[in-house]
Amino acid sequence: MWHFIRQGSYQWTLRISEILLKDSHDLIHKAVGWMLREMGKKDLKVLKDFLDQRAAFMPRTMLRYALEKLPPDERNVYLKQGKV
């Protein structure tokens, strides 16, 4: 996914992230969150659109990694939506 993100193409990142939302392994959550974060560095709107629809269902680790670069006030809004 990193190759596509660097090229400005987010389709695969979004598709794979959607598929892996229900994965049970914590390392997968970290990896997906990291890719979402990197995508957000390039296009914040795409990340926010993804989070707006899925933050409430995302594993906590994935969500935290994806939010790392957002301002604290925006991060807290998504964290409050997320799974406990």
HELIX and SHEET records of a PDB file:
HELIX    1   1 TRP A    2  ARG A    6  1                                   5    
HELIX    2   2 GLN A   11  LEU A   20  1                                  10    
HELIX    3   3 ASP A   26  LYS A   42  1                                  17    
HELIX    4   4 LEU A   44  ARG A   54  1                                  11    
HELIX    5   5 ALA A   55  PHE A   57  5                                   3    
HELIX    6   6 ARG A   60  LEU A   67  1                                   8    
HELIX    7   7 PRO A   72  GLN A   81  1                                  10    
END                                                                             
